[in-house]
Amino acid sequence: MYERMLTVKYLTINNSFIYLPSSFKYLKPGSCVQLSYGDNETAYFSVTVLTVKLDDNSVGINSLYAKALGIKENELVTLSEISQLPTVNSITISPLNSNDYDVLELLAENIQSTLLDQIRVVNRGQKFVIWVGINISIVVYVESIKPVSPGVVITHHSFKETERELVANVEKHESVFNMEKLKSLTNSFSCHAEANTSLKNYLSFKKDLIYRLVPVESLPFFVKLKKHHKLFNVFACRKSFPNYCSKNNTLTTPVICSLTLLTNDLFSEKNVFVRLYVFEDVIDGFDINLEDNLFVDNLILDVFECKLGSRVFMKHVQDIISINEINIHTRKNYLFNVEEKFKSYLADNSEDSFLLNSGIVINIGENIKCSLTFSPAEAKFCVVDINVLRNCKYFVHEEIVTPKEHIIKPFNCDKFVRTVSNYQDIINAVVANFSVNENHWENVLICGKPGTGKSSLLKIIKETLKTYPNYIYTKTIYCKTVKGKTVDSLFKLLSTVYSHLVLYQPSVLILDDLCVLCESITGDENSPNAVYSDRISEMLHNFFKTHHKFQ
């Protein structure tokens, strides 16, 4: 086997091959090599020949790819030839950050052909770069390879001959975020999906149900829920609950589930355990359709650090661990006996069994903030009932506890709306157009001279869309702040925003002061400003035309 020490040179060619000088005769193009570098680091490449001049004692690697692997320019590395590797049947890859995931999500259907053009040898645990445009690249991590690692990705020709399937499963974490699930969910929530397809997709997720989080206090009939409202009690319509929730939700048999936030952060592991309630069981004559919304206390939104419309996976918890100790972590308090205050808090809320989560800061009254842990240690939550009140032991641990404060900024637009006679009509028309009861939504263009209140109108519309009965998530891009960015930068920004809109749907994108980006430039049509405006307008047109299927 051939082995030699060489110096690395950075290249600008957008692929993940290793390049040898044309005079290099020892290795043939297509050979597989192992590169040893740094502190016992290794990486695998496929060899190709560079047509331009490269030093005889050097190898060339794309600069972005080399930096992702931790290979420095002019670093001395060891190049070793290895025997022909087995063919790869499937690859599981994960992006390294949320922005890269957003682009991957939107281009997932083209990942296979992109991979075949840009890389041949892959290895479990190795990073590589995918180029999705001239100036747009994504660094991904290889989580698994089948059947063995390292392996060779098949070419277009052999792909057709062997009739094997190369699958690039872009996923966050196998148990939390699966790309195929997201695709199906996108179709399920789309207004264009056929009824039978939506039903099949929904039934395929009967074990991993998806809900949108909405603050329960926003309901106009919240006063009717106060008897059952606890920090970790959640509410939904009966039609959106699975079969296991149809049984009696009684004091002795509460239905407990875990909520896992669906986000664009890699390996999201935040969980909150909740008790489920059905609106029809707690409110007489309830017949309101609230879609797939799950109504929760603001504390849960704070724990997840999310907004209205965020989606969660819900899983039924069958095994409930009995606890014998509750550890109360709080700062020293000279005015109250914290243990007695906590017992009083439990007694006041124990008319019906309720949940407490481990590691989440709660207010037990008199501005006493504390977090809890349980014994046995594997218990992540406890169901507080009469047995816990009678038999559980309590221990107070003095330490600094910093809760997440939920601050609601008041928004009052009544005076502004009354000032101009037709503003209320405009607001009503826009909100009606985006009503969740409509099957076909259309874009709305609000025009007017500078200073006529367009941005203020958008703020009011945004706040109105968030309220009952719409509960529509909105995202605003302030075009004045992004003017001057390159076309690729704006495309990446839109991809990121659009990914959030897909996850949070029903959702609305607001482009404030769009005319700043797409303004009509008088004079020379070849001037820099005119060319920039035309390119941005064309990019926006193509972007929304391409991604209309997600609406």
PAMAR-529958 format. One record per residue (C-alpha): residue in one letter; x, z, y. Coordinates in steps of 0.25 Angstrom, whole numbers, plus 2048, in hexadecimal, padded with zeros to 3 digits. Layout:
<vovexs>
aXZY/...
</vovexs>
This chain:
<vovexs>
m800800800/y8057FD80E/e808808818/r80E808826/m80F80F833/l80A80883F/t80680A84D/v7F880A852/k7F480185D/y7E6801864/l7DE7F4864/t7D17F086B/i7CB7E985F/n7BD7EF85C/n7BE7F284D/s7C37FD844/f7CE7F483D/i7DD7F783D/y7E57EB842/l7F37E683E/p7FC7DC845/s7FB7CE840/s8097CF83B/f8057DA831/k8057D4823/y8057E181A/l7F67E381B/k7EB7D981A/p7DF7D9823/g7D47E181D/s7DD7EB816/c7D97FA817/v7E380381D/q7E481281F/l7EA81782D/s7F182582D/y7F382B83B/g7F3838843/d7F284583B/n7EF83F82D/e7E3837832/t7DF82A82B/a7D781E82E/y7D3812826/f7D380382B/s7D27F5827/v7DD7EC82B/t7DC7DF834/v7E67D783C/l7E77D684B/t7E97C8850/v7F07CD85D/k7FE7D385E/l7FF7E1858/d80D7E8855/d8127E7847/n8137F6846/s8057F984B/v7F67F9847/g7EA7F7850/i7DE7FF851/n7D27FF85B/s7D5809865/l7C7810864/y7C8810855/a7D6816855/k7D282185F/a7C6824857/l7CF82784B/g7DA82E853/i7E4823853/k7ED82285F/e7F3816864/n802814860/e80081E855/l80881C849/v7FF81B83C/t80181882E/l7F980C828/s7F780C819/e7F0801811/i7E6806807/s7DF7FF7FC/q7D27F87FD/l7C7801800/p7B98017FA/t7AD7FB801/v7A480480A/n795804807/s79180D812/i79681581E/t791821826/i796822834/s79382C83F/p79682A84E/l79F834855/n796836861/s788834866/n78A82886F/d791820863/y78582485B/d77B81F865/v782811864/l783811855/e774815854/l77080985C/l7797FF855/a778805847/e7727F8841/n77F7F1845/i7897FB840/q78B7F4832/s7907E7838/t7987EE843/l79F7F6839/l7A27EA830/d7A97E383C/q7B17EE841/i7B67F7835/r7BA7F5826/v7C0802821/v7B880F823/n7BC81D81F/r7B382A81E/g7B783382A/q7BD828832/k7B8823840/f7B7815844/v7B280D850/i7A6804851/w7A57FA85C/v7977F6860/g79B7EF86D/i7A77EA875/n7A87F787B/i7A0800873/s7A6807867/i7A181385E/v7AA81C856/v7A4821849/y7A882A83D/v7A782682F/e79F831828/s79E82B81A/i7A181E812/k79B81A805/p7A08187FA/v7AE81D7FD/s7B781F80A/p7BF81880F/g7B880B80D/v7B77FC812/v7AB7F881A/i7A67EB814/t7A77DE81C/h79B7D5820/h79E7CC814/s79F7D6809/f7937DD80F/k78B7D280B/e7917CF7FE/t7907DD7F8/e7837E07FF/r7877EE802/e7827F680E/l78B7FC818/v783807820/a78980D82C/n78081A82D/v78281F83B/e77E82D83A/k78083A841/h77F843835/e77A840828/s76F84C828/v76C84A836/f76C83C83C/n76B82F833/m76B822839/e76181C830/k757827833/l75A825842/k757816840/s74A819839/l746823843/t74881A84E/n73E810847/s73481B844/f734820853/s733812858/c72680D85D/h7297FF857/a72A805848/e71F80183F/a71680D83A/n71A80C82B/t72980B82E/s728817837/l72081F82C/k72B81B822/n73682082B/y72F82D82F/l72D830820/s73B82D81D/f73F839826/k735843821/k74184C81D/d74884A82B/l73D849835/i740845844/y73984C850/r73B84B85F/l73D859866/v73385C871/p732869878/v726871873/e723877881/s721869887/l71386887F/p70786A888/f70187387D/f70D87B87B/v70588887E/k6FE886871/l70B886869/k71189386F/k70D89C864/h71589385A/h720890864/k72E895860/l73C891863/f73D88A856/n72F885853/v72C877854/f71F86F855/a71B861851/c70E85984D/r70A85A83E/k70B84B83C/s71A84B83F/f71D856835/p721854827/n71985881B/y720865819/c71B86A827/s70C869822/k70D87681A/n709883821/n71388782C/t71089682A/l7178A282E/t71E8A3820/t72089481E/p72588E82B/v72A88082B/i73888082F/c741874833/s74E870839/l750867845/t75D85F846/l75F858853/l760849852/t76B84585C/n77683B85F/d78184685D/l789845850/f78684F845/s77B85784D/e779864845/k76F86C84E/n764871846/v75887A84B/f74E880841/v73F880845/r732883840/l727878840/y719879846/v70E86F845/f70686D852/e6F986B84A/d6FB879843/v6FD881850/i6F487A85A/d6E5878856/g6E0869857/f6EE86485A/d6ED85485A/i6F984F863/n70384585E/l71184A862/e71883F85A/d725844854/n72884F85E/l72D85C85A/f72A867864/v735872865/d73987D86E/n74387A879/l74D882872/i74E878867/l75186D871/d75C876877/v76287886A/f76386A867/e767867876/c75D85B876/k75185587E/l74385287B/g742847871/s74E84B869/r74C84985A/v74F85284F/f74F851840/m74585C83A/k74886182B/h73F86B824/v746878820/q74287D813/d74C888811/i74A89481A/i75589F819/s7518AD81A/i7598B5824/n75D8C4824/e7658C5831/i7638BF83F/n7708BF848/i76C8BF857/h7778BA860/t7758BD86F/r77D8C387B/k77D8D187D/n7708D7884/y76F8E588A/l7618E488E/f75B8E1880/n75D8E4872/v75F8D686D/e75B8D985E/e74E8DF862/k74B8D486C/f74E8CA861/k7458D1857/s73A8D1862/y73C8C2864/l73A8C0855/a72D8C9854/d7278C2860/n7288B485A/s7268B884B/e7178B684B/d71A8A9844/s7278A783D/f73189F846/l74089A845/l74D89E84B/n75989684A/s76789A849/g771897854/i76689485F/v76589C86B/i7578A286E/n7518AB878/i74B8B7872/g7458BC87F/e74A8C488C/n7548B888D/i75C8BD881/k7628B187A/c7688B186C/s76B8A8860/l7698AC852/t7708AB844/f76B8AF837/s76F8B582A/p7718AF820/a77A8A6828/e775899823/a76789C829/k766892835/f758897839/c74E8A2835/v73F8A3834/v73B8B083C/d72F8B7835/i72B8C5831/n7358C6827/v7418C3830/l73B8CD83A/r73B8D8830/n7478D6827/c7518CE830/k75D8D5836/y7628D3844/f7708D384A/v7748D0858/h7818CA85C/e7858CA86A/e78B8BC86F/i7898B287A/v77D8A9878/t77B89D880/p76D89687F/k76A888883/e76188988F/h75588088F/i75387C89E/i7478748A2/k74886D8AF/p73B86C8B6/f73685E8BA/n72B85D8C4/c72784F8C8/d7188518CC/k71C8508DB/f7248448D9/v71983D8D2/r70F8408DC/t71883B8E8/v71682C8E3/s7098278DF/n70C81E8D4/y7178268CD/q70E82D8C4/d7088208BF/i71681B8BC/i7198278B4/n70C8278AC/a70E8188A9/v71D81A8A4/v71982689C/a70D81F896/n716813892/f72081D88A/s715825884/v718829875/n70A823872/e70E815876/n71380C86B/h71B802874/w723807880/e7287FF88B/n733800895/v7308048A3/l7378008B0/i7358088BC/c7398018C9/g73A8048D7/k7438058E3/p74E80F8E4/g74981D8E8/t73A81B8E3/g73B8258D9/k73E81D8CC/s7488288C6/s73E8338CA/l73382C8C3/l73C82B8B6/k73E83A8B6/i72F83C8B6/i72D8328AB/k7388388A3/e7328468A4/t7248418A1/l72883A895/k72E84788F/t72184E890/y71584F887/p710847880/n71C83D882/y72884587F/i731838881/y74083A882/t74683388E/k75482F892/t75982B8A0/i7658228A3/y7688238B2/c76D8158B4/k7748188C1/t77E8228B9/v7828178AF/k78380B8B9/g7918068B7/k7938098A8/t7977FD8A0/v78D7F6897/d7927FC88A/s79280A890/l783808894/f780802887/k78680E880/l77E818889/l771810886/s774811877/t776820878/v769822880/y761819877/s76682186B/h76082D871/l753826875/v751822866/l753830861/y74A83686B/q73F82C86B/p73582A871/s73E82987C/v74082288A/l74C81D890/i74C81D8A0/l7568148A7/d75681A8B5/d75B8108C0/l75D8058B6/c75E7FB8C2/v76C8018C5/l7717FB8B8/c7697EE8B8/e7687EB8C7/s7677DD8CC/i7747DA8D3/t7727CF8DF/g77E7C68E2/d7887C18D8/e7837C28CA/n7917C38C5/s7957CF8CD/p7997DC8C5/n78C7E38C9/a7837D78C5/v78B7D58B7/y78A7E48B4/s77B7E58B7/d7787D98AE/r7817DE8A3/i7797EC8A3/s76C7E58A4/e76F7DC898/m7747E8890/l7687F0893/h75F7E588F/n7667E2882/f7677F187F/f7587F4880/k7547E787A/t75D7EA86E/h7587F986C/h7497F686F/k7477F9860/f74A808863/q73E80986D/
</vovexs>
